[in-house]
Amino acid sequence: MNHLKEHNVPQSYRDKILKWNGWGYADSYFKLNQAGHVTMAGDKYDMSGQVMPHFRPWFEANLGVDLDYKTPSQKITDMEIPPPVENDEIYDGLLKANISFSNAPRMRLMRAHGHTVHDIIHLRHGKFPRLPDIVVWPRSEKDVQTVCNHTSIIELAMSTNCAIIPIGGGTSVSNALECPDYEKRVVLSMDMALMDKIIWIDKENLTCRAEAGIVGQSLERQLNDKGFTCGHEPDSIEFSTLGGWVSTRASGMKKNKHLHSLRYGNIEDLLVHVNFATAKGMIQKQCQVPRISSGPDLHHVILGSEGTLGVVTEVTIKIFPLPEVKRHGSLVFPDFAHGVEFFREVARQRQFQRIQPASLRLMDNEQFIMGQALKVESKSFWASLKSSMSRMYVTKWKGFHPAFYFLQIDEMCAATCVFEGTAEEVNNEERRLYALAERYKGVVSLCTVRAAYSSANL
């Protein structure tokens, strides 16, 4: 019989505010009001508490959802959770080093998966054949790797022949957090949630060093408070971590060049330095510079390694001054082919004529219609009038095909844009981009709000 064994267990954001059986915050979910319309619970998003009258007809028609057929999630207490493989030597070593740990079923389950569709199905209706046996929470780099004779998690794992699976935000879609069902060794899940601090910000060289467990939105918020941005905005920024970005070679929504000579880029473009704890010791470059011309780049071994080679503990990245102006926009094209040709033309622009908004994304017709279906009910006369005028402008005055489905369009697609820079730069980029779009029958949406950008990422 297995016994609960734990020491100084923290209550991290994962355990306090996230769903155990799905994506996102526990208090954020869709529900039906008394009129049968979809609303969103919680208070964390602009659409929270708002009525979305078109969403139910859309998903019933397009996803084949029958709301009379109920498929409630199993309760976590009813889920069949395999017992942990135990090793008293590990428990004793963790206690001696004063490192937090737990083998509680819920703690193990919450760190046994990413967020693929089959992960969610297993959580709601099935089971995982193998879970991590112990969850450990390092509080510092020395807890991860031996420093000055301090017993570390990696040292304990080596001496007891254990496997380690590091976890950041748990947003993986590559099965990197999955325990192989054939693994007989004790598996430690190393949760980096307590290593969540910015170590320093270098305002002169525009770099920032932070611990690997810091969540993306927390990093960005703290940088914004100091007048900077990291410019990296993956879809998972609310929950994914800096260390996870490096480990998965993450890409962001604002990877385009901006402000002429500057650029945000993907995480490999932003990375300056990384501390990487392995079974053979700490691996890192001997200097913190963006580029070394001699020899292979160590960072390209670490980037995308997904926890298979070691644990990312600290990361130095480039940062940028907050832009003076940030403006969201959207374009509508009569069909996907016109949208693609417009994007190709943007890419073909010569170097000194190049149009490079911070973000430019193309949505196909299905994604576009879903975004329209998620529109909230207008509560004011002027908002309703603006929405009606927008539809009339596109379908009547600009000659687009009329809609077959609740005043939507059966072939249209849309592009979302984010412009950042000085007021002059943003105005110039916006004017040139919209002028180019007209050559491909693109129409500037009358509702150029952040909602268009946000709905593209659902």
C-alpha positions in Angstrom: 0.0 0.0 0.0 1.3 3.4 -0.9 1.4 6.3 1.6 1.2 10.0 1.0 4.6 11.5 1.2 5.2 15.2 0.9 7.2 18.0 2.4 6.5 21.8 2.4 4.2 21.6 -0.7 3.7 25.0 -2.3 0.4 26.1 -3.8 1.5 27.2 -7.3 -0.8 28.9 -9.8 -1.2 25.5 -11.6 -2.9 24.0 -8.5 -4.8 27.1 -7.4 -6.4 28.7 -10.6 -6.0 26.3 -13.6 -8.3 23.5 -14.7 -7.2 20.0 -13.9 -9.1 18.6 -16.9 -8.7 21.2 -19.6 -7.1 24.3 -20.9 -7.0 27.5 -19.0 -8.4 29.1 -15.8 -10.8 27.0 -13.7 -13.3 29.9 -13.6 -13.3 30.5 -17.4 -15.6 28.3 -19.5 -18.6 28.6 -21.8 -22.1 28.0 -20.5 -25.7 28.6 -21.6 -27.8 31.3 -20.1 -31.6 31.0 -19.5 -32.3 32.1 -23.1 -30.1 29.3 -24.5 -27.3 31.7 -25.6 -23.6 31.0 -24.9 -21.9 33.2 -22.3 -18.4 33.0 -20.8 -18.0 32.5 -17.1 -15.2 34.3 -15.1 -13.9 37.8 -15.4 -10.5 37.4 -17.0 -11.4 38.2 -20.6 -13.2 41.0 -22.5 -15.9 38.5 -23.5 -16.4 37.3 -19.9 -20.0 37.7 -18.8 -21.0 38.7 -22.4 -23.7 37.0 -24.5 -22.6 35.5 -27.8 -25.9 34.9 -29.6 -24.3 33.5 -32.8 -21.9 31.0 -31.2 -24.3 28.2 -30.5 -25.8 28.1 -34.0 -22.3 28.1 -35.4 -20.9 25.2 -33.4 -24.2 23.2 -33.7 -24.1 23.6 -37.5 -20.3 23.2 -38.1 -19.1 20.9 -35.3 -22.1 18.6 -35.1 -22.6 19.3 -31.4 -25.8 18.0 -29.9 -26.4 19.8 -26.6 -28.9 17.2 -25.6 -26.1 14.6 -25.5 -24.3 15.1 -22.2 -20.6 14.1 -21.8 -19.6 15.3 -18.4 -16.1 14.9 -17.2 -15.2 12.3 -14.7 -14.3 13.5 -11.3 -10.7 13.5 -10.3 -11.6 11.4 -7.3 -13.1 8.7 -9.5 -10.1 8.6 -11.9 -8.0 5.5 -11.9 -4.5 6.8 -10.9 -1.7 4.3 -10.9 0.3 4.1 -7.6 3.8 5.7 -7.6 7.0 3.8 -7.8 8.6 4.5 -4.5 12.2 4.9 -3.3 12.8 5.9 0.3 16.3 7.1 -0.5 14.9 9.8 -2.7 12.5 11.0 -0.1 15.2 11.1 2.5 17.5 13.0 0.2 14.8 15.6 -0.6 14.0 16.1 3.1 17.7 16.5 3.9 18.1 19.1 1.2 14.8 20.8 2.3 13.4 20.5 -1.3 9.6 20.5 -1.6 8.0 17.3 -2.9 4.8 15.4 -3.0 3.5 12.1 -4.4 -0.1 13.0 -3.9 -2.3 11.7 -6.8 -3.6 15.1 -7.9 -0.2 16.7 -7.9 1.2 13.8 -10.1 -1.8 13.9 -12.5 -1.6 17.7 -13.0 2.0 17.3 -14.3 1.6 14.1 -16.3 0.4 15.6 -19.5 0.4 18.5 -21.9 -2.7 19.9 -23.7 -3.2 17.8 -26.9 -6.7 16.7 -27.7 -5.9 13.1 -26.6 -4.5 14.5 -23.3 -7.8 16.2 -22.6 -9.8 13.1 -23.6 -7.7 11.0 -21.2 -8.4 13.5 -18.4 -12.1 13.8 -18.9 -13.0 10.2 -19.8 -10.0 7.9 -19.5 -6.8 7.4 -17.7 -3.0 7.7 -18.0 -1.2 4.3 -17.7 1.9 6.0 -16.2 2.3 9.1 -14.1 5.3 10.8 -12.6 6.0 9.2 -9.2 7.1 12.4 -7.3 6.7 16.1 -8.0 9.6 18.3 -6.8 9.7 22.1 -6.7 13.2 23.6 -6.8 13.4 27.1 -5.5 16.8 28.0 -6.9 19.4 26.9 -9.4 21.3 25.1 -6.7 18.2 23.0 -5.9 18.4 21.8 -9.5 22.2 21.3 -9.9 24.8 20.8 -7.2 26.4 24.1 -6.0 28.8 24.2 -3.1 28.1 20.7 -1.9 24.3 21.4 -1.7 22.5 18.2 -2.5 20.5 18.8 -5.7 17.6 17.1 -7.5 19.8 16.0 -10.4 22.4 14.6 -8.0 19.7 12.6 -6.2 18.3 11.3 -9.4 21.7 10.1 -10.6 22.5 8.3 -7.3 19.2 6.5 -7.3 18.8 5.9 -11.0 15.7 8.1 -11.4 14.4 9.9 -14.5 13.5 13.6 -14.6 10.9 15.3 -16.6 11.0 19.1 -16.2 7.7 21.0 -16.6 7.1 24.7 -17.0 3.6 25.8 -17.9 2.4 22.4 -19.0 1.2 23.7 -22.4 3.1 21.1 -24.4 1.5 19.6 -27.5 4.4 17.3 -28.4 3.9 14.6 -25.7 7.2 15.7 -24.0 5.5 15.5 -20.6 4.2 12.0 -21.1 5.7 9.2 -19.0 6.5 6.1 -21.1 4.3 3.3 -19.8 7.3 0.9 -19.9 9.4 3.0 -17.6 10.3 1.1 -14.5 12.5 3.7 -12.8 11.1 6.4 -10.4 10.1 9.4 -12.5 10.5 12.9 -11.0 8.4 15.7 -12.4 10.5 18.9 -11.8 8.0 21.7 -11.5 9.8 25.1 -12.1 6.9 27.2 -10.8 8.8 28.6 -7.8 11.7 29.8 -10.0 9.7 32.7 -11.3 11.8 35.9 -10.7 13.5 38.5 -12.9 17.1 38.5 -11.8 18.2 41.7 -13.5 17.3 44.1 -16.3 20.2 45.8 -18.2 18.7 49.0 -19.5 21.9 50.0 -21.4 22.4 46.8 -23.3 18.7 46.0 -23.5 18.8 42.5 -22.0 17.0 40.8 -19.2 17.9 37.7 -17.1 15.1 35.7 -15.4 14.5 32.3 -13.9 13.1 29.7 -16.2 9.8 29.2 -14.4 8.5 32.8 -14.9 5.2 32.7 -16.8 5.2 34.7 -20.0 2.4 37.2 -19.0 4.2 37.9 -15.7 7.5 38.5 -17.4 5.9 40.9 -19.9 3.9 42.7 -17.2 7.0 43.3 -15.1 9.0 44.4 -18.1 6.2 46.8 -19.1 6.3 48.3 -15.6 10.0 49.2 -16.3 9.2 50.6 -19.8 10.2 47.5 -21.8 8.8 44.5 -23.7 10.3 41.2 -24.6 8.2 41.1 -27.8 7.6 37.4 -27.7 3.9 36.6 -27.7 3.1 32.9 -28.3 -0.6 31.9 -28.2 0.2 30.3 -24.8 1.7 33.4 -23.2 -0.8 33.3 -20.3 0.5 30.0 -19.1 3.8 29.0 -20.8 7.2 29.9 -19.2 10.4 31.4 -20.3 12.2 28.1 -19.9 9.5 26.4 -21.8 9.9 28.8 -24.7 13.6 27.9 -24.9 13.0 24.1 -24.5 10.4 24.1 -27.2 12.0 26.6 -29.6 8.8 28.7 -29.4 7.5 31.0 -32.0 5.4 34.1 -31.3 2.7 36.1 -32.9 4.9 39.1 -33.2 8.0 37.5 -34.8 8.0 40.0 -37.7 10.7 42.7 -37.9 9.6 46.0 -36.7 11.0 49.5 -36.1 13.2 49.1 -39.2 16.5 47.8 -37.8 15.0 46.1 -34.7 13.1 42.9 -34.6 11.3 40.7 -32.1 11.7 37.4 -33.8 11.2 33.8 -32.5 12.8 32.8 -29.2 16.1 31.8 -30.9 16.4 35.4 -32.1 15.9 36.7 -28.6 18.1 34.3 -26.7 21.4 35.7 -25.5 22.4 33.2 -22.8 21.0 30.2 -21.0 22.0 28.1 -18.0 21.4 24.5 -18.6 21.6 21.9 -15.8 22.6 18.4 -16.9 23.7 15.1 -15.4 27.3 16.1 -16.1 27.0 19.6 -14.6 26.0 23.1 -15.7 26.4 23.9 -19.3 26.5 27.5 -20.5 28.5 29.8 -22.8 31.4 31.7 -21.2 30.1 35.1 -22.3 26.8 36.8 -22.7 26.8 38.1 -26.2 24.2 37.7 -29.0 26.6 35.9 -31.4 29.9 34.1 -31.5 31.5 33.6 -34.9 33.7 30.6 -34.1 32.4 27.1 -33.7 28.9 25.7 -33.4 26.3 27.4 -31.3 25.5 25.6 -28.1 22.2 27.3 -27.9 21.0 25.4 -30.9 21.5 22.1 -29.1 19.4 23.4 -26.1 16.7 25.0 -28.1 13.9 22.5 -28.8 15.5 19.8 -26.7 12.2 19.5 -24.7 13.8 18.4 -21.5 15.6 15.4 -23.0 19.1 16.8 -22.4 18.8 18.8 -19.2 16.9 21.5 -17.4 16.8 25.2 -18.4 17.3 27.2 -15.1 18.0 30.8 -16.1 17.7 32.7 -19.4 19.0 36.0 -20.7 17.0 37.5 -23.5 16.9 40.7 -25.6 14.3 43.3 -24.6 13.0 46.4 -26.4 11.6 49.8 -25.3 7.9 49.8 -25.1 6.5 51.2 -28.4 5.0 54.7 -28.3 1.9 53.5 -30.1 0.3 50.1 -30.4 -2.6 49.7 -32.8 -4.6 46.7 -33.9 -6.3 46.4 -37.3 -7.9 43.9 -39.5 -8.5 43.4 -43.3 -11.1 41.3 -45.1 -10.5 39.6 -48.5 -13.1 38.1 -50.8 -11.4 34.7 -50.6 -8.4 32.9 -49.3 -6.5 33.1 -52.6 -6.6 36.9 -52.5 -5.4 36.9 -48.9 -2.4 34.6 -49.8 -1.4 36.8 -52.8 -1.5 39.9 -50.6 0.8 38.2 -48.0 3.2 37.1 -50.8 3.3 40.7 -52.1 4.1 42.0 -48.5 7.0 39.5 -48.4 8.2 40.6 -51.9 8.7 44.2 -50.9 12.2 45.4 -51.3 14.3 46.0 -48.2 13.9 49.8 -47.9 10.2 49.6 -49.0 9.3 46.7 -46.8 6.1 46.8 -44.8 6.6 45.0 -41.5 3.9 45.3 -38.9 4.7 43.6 -35.5 2.2 40.9 -36.4 0.3 40.0 -39.6 -1.8 36.8 -39.6 -4.1 35.3 -42.2 -7.3 33.5 -41.2 -9.1 31.1 -43.5 -12.9 31.2 -44.0 -13.7 28.8 -41.2 -11.6 30.6 -38.7 -12.9 33.9 -39.8 -16.6 32.8 -39.5 -15.8 31.4 -36.0 -14.4 34.7 -35.0 -17.6 36.4 -36.2 -19.7 33.8 -34.3 -17.8 34.8 -31.1 -18.9 38.4 -31.3 -20.7 39.5 -28.2 -24.2 41.0 -28.3 -24.2 44.7 -28.8 -25.6 46.5 -25.8 -25.7 50.0 -27.3 -27.3 51.5 -30.3 -24.0 52.9 -31.6 -22.2 49.6 -31.3 -25.0 47.8 -33.1 -25.1 50.4 -35.8 -21.3 50.2 -36.3 -21.5 46.4 -36.7 -24.4 46.7 -39.2 -22.6 49.4 -41.2 -19.5 47.2 -41.2 -21.4 44.3 -42.8 -23.1 46.6 -45.3 -19.8 48.2 -46.2 -18.3 44.8 -47.0 -21.2 43.1 -48.7 -22.9 45.9 -50.5 -20.6 48.9 -51.1 -17.5 46.8 -51.8 -19.4 44.1 -53.7 -18.4 41.0 -51.7 -20.7 37.9 -52.0 -23.7 38.0 -49.6 -23.7 35.6 -46.7 -25.3 32.2 -46.6 -25.1 31.9 -42.9 -26.5 34.4 -40.3 -25.2 37.3 -42.4 -21.7 35.9 -42.7 -19.7 35.2 -45.8 -19.1 31.8 -47.3 -15.6 32.5 -48.9 -14.2 35.6 -47.2 -11.1 35.5 -45.1 -9.4 38.0 -42.8 -6.0 39.2 -41.7 -5.2 40.6 -38.3 -2.6 43.3 -37.9 -0.6 44.8 -35.1 1.4 48.0 -35.6 4.0 49.2 -33.1 6.4 52.1 -33.1 6.3 55.8 -33.0 3.0 57.5 -34.1 4.6 58.5 -37.4 5.9 55.0 -38.0 2.6 53.3 -37.2 0.6 55.7 -39.3 3.0 55.2 -42.3 3.0 51.4 -41.9 -0.8 51.3 -41.6 -1.3 53.5 -44.6 1.1 51.6 -46.8 -0.2 48.2 -45.8 -3.9 49.1 -46.4 -3.0 50.7 -49.7 -1.3 47.4 -50.8 -4.3 45.4 -49.6 -6.6 47.3 -51.9 -4.7 45.9 -54.9 -5.9 42.5 -53.8 -9.5 43.5 -53.0 -8.7 43.8 -49.3 -11.1 45.9 -47.2 -10.2 47.6 -44.0 -12.6 46.4 -41.3 -14.5 49.2 -39.5 -14.0 47.3 -36.3 -10.3 47.5 -36.0 -10.1 46.5 -32.3 -8.0 44.1 -30.3 -10.9 41.6 -30.3 -10.1 40.7 -33.9 -6.5 39.9 -33.0 -7.6 38.0 -29.9 -10.2 35.9 -31.7 -7.6 34.8 -34.2 -5.7 33.0 -31.4 -8.5 31.0 -30.0 
